[in-house]
Amino acid sequence: MEEQFVLRVPPSVAERLDRLLGENASTDDKSLDLSFEEDGRTGTFVVGNDRFPASLLDLPCVVESFKTYDDSVLIKTADIGQMIMVRDSSDAAPDTVEYRHGLTPPMRDARKRRFRREPDLNPELVRRVEEDLLNISAGGPADNIDVEAAEQEKDGDGSDRNASKKPVEEEPVSQPDVTEAATNAGEPDRSDSDESDESI
């Protein structure tokens, strides 16, 4: 895998770089240099006799780069996570080490719009839940769990088990005698002629 980065330059510098990398390079633009200071984030980009301030910024997400030999099969060459931004001397320096926007317009303000935000959790609540989980995994009751309720559940489970061992004799429930006439009281009586009419 290669080590790569994205070089973003102003339009005027881009034209000079195109000429320098092309065949019709002028003698003034033949020198090209990039150097960084001790912090590793700020530096200077030199094209010919002109010096431009540069900053190394982290991209909001990893970008993959590919190359091809036949214009149909793509081969991955690197994961790119940083960008060197060259700016004009009049432009302000970035105040953060992370670039808010990606390389393409859909990734504008990507971290705020697309990536999940971390929830705001109370550290004390997290600590108590962690202690409860450790107590539960160790076999002891947690501080916030009602011990009496847990014992009642255990007793309830035990009584269910004992109930299966000792069958309880229940008195049979007497059912009132129900006649068919009372059951079908809401329905009209059918005659033989009604049934014969339906079969026709």
N, C-alpha and C positions, 0 to 999 in steps of 0.2 A: 504494500500500500504506500502511496505517495503522501507526503505532507503538503497540504495546499491551504491557501487562504484566498479570500476575495479582496481584490484591490479596487476601491471605489475612488474615482478622481473627478474633479470638475470637468465640464465639457471642453474648456480650453486646453487643459492638460491632456485630455483624452485624444484630442486631435494631434497634439505633439507626439504622444506615444504611438499613435497609428503611423505617423510619418517615420518615427525612429525605428519601429519594427518593420516598416516596409523598405522597399528598395531605394526610394528617393529621400533618404535621410540627409538633412543638412549637417554641416560641420558643427553648427552651434548646439544641436540637440543630441550629439552622440554620447554624451555622458549621462548616466542614469544611476542614481544611488539612493539607498534607503537605510537610515541608521536610527537606532532607538537610544533613549537615555537609560539610566540605571533602573528606573521604575519598570521598564519594559512595556509601558503603555503609551508614552508620548515619544514622538520622534520627528525626523525631518526627511522629506522626500525631495530629492534634487533631480531636476531635468535641465540639462545644459547649465546655464548660469543662474537659474531661478531656483529658489528654495521655497518649499511649501510645508506647513505644519501637518503632521500626520498623527493619527490616534489608532491604537489597536483596540477594537471593540468586540465583545462577545455577541454572537447572533442569538435571537430568542429561541432558535431551535437548530438542530443539526441539518445541514444541507448536503446531499450526496452529489458528487460529480462523476460524470461518465465520459468515456471517449469511444470513438468508433473508427474502424479501419475501412469499412465497406458501406457506410451510411445506412445500415440496416440492423446490425448487431451492436448493442451498447455494452460496454464493459465498465463496471464500477472501478473508479480509481482511488477515491478517498471520501472521507466524511469531513465536511468543513464546518467548523464551529466558530470561527473568528473572521473578522473583516478589518482590513486596514483602510481607514477613511482619510483620504487626503483632501484638505480644504484650502480655500484661499486664505490669505493672511487676515483679511477683514472679517472672516467668519468666526463666530465664537466657538471655543473648544467645548466638547461634550462634557456634561457634569457627571455622568455615570460611566461605568465600564461596560454596561450592556446597552446595545442598540435596541431601541424600543420596537422598531419596525423590521420586518424581514426584507428579503431581496426583491420581492414582487408586490404589487399593489394589494392583492388579497391578504397578504400577511401584515398589513398595516396595524400597528398596536396589537400584535398577535397574542402576546402573553395575557393581556387584560381581556381580550375578546374570546379567545379560543381555548386557553388552558384553564383547568380547574383551579380555583383559588383554594388556599388552605383555610380550613374553618378556624374561627376564633374560639379557642378552647380555654377554659379557666384552668390554670395549672394545678390549683388545689383539688378541683374535681377530677382531673386526670390522675393525680396522686392517690386519691381515695379509691377510685375505680381500680387502679393497678394493685393497691393493697388488697382489695376485696377479691380480685381474681387470683392473687397469690395465695390468699387464705383458702379459697375454694379449691384450688389445685392441690394444696397441701392437705386437704381433708378437714380442715377446721372451718367453723362458721365465720362468715364475714361480719364486720362490725355493724354494718348498716342493715343486715338481714335480720328480721324478727326471729329470734331463736324459738320462741313458743310456737310460732306458725310452722317452723320447720319440724318441731317435735310433733305437732298435731298431724302434719302430713305423714310423718313416719308412723305414728300410732294408727292413722287411718289406713295406711298400707298394710300394717300388721293385722289390723282387724279384718281387712279384706282377705288376707292369707288365712287367718284362723277361721274365717267364715267358710272357706272352701274345705278346710279340714273337718269342721263340725257342721254337718248339715242341720239346718233349723227346720223343725217340723212346722209347717204352716197348715192352718185349717183351710180346707177347701172353701172357696167363696161360693155361697149358694146363689144360683142364678134364677131369677124369676121365670116362671113359665110364660112363654110368649107364644101366642097362637099365630097361625099364618094369616088369619083374618085381620088381626091387629097390625101385623107388619105391612100388609098390602092395603091398609085402610085409605091411604091417600090415592091409590090408583083405582080407576074404574074397572069394574068386572068386565072380563071379555067373554064374549059368547062364542059359540062354535061358528056362528055366521061371520063374526069379525075375522077370525083366522082364515076362513075360506075365502073372504074377500081379498086378503093380502096375498094369498097364493095365486090368485088369478092374474 
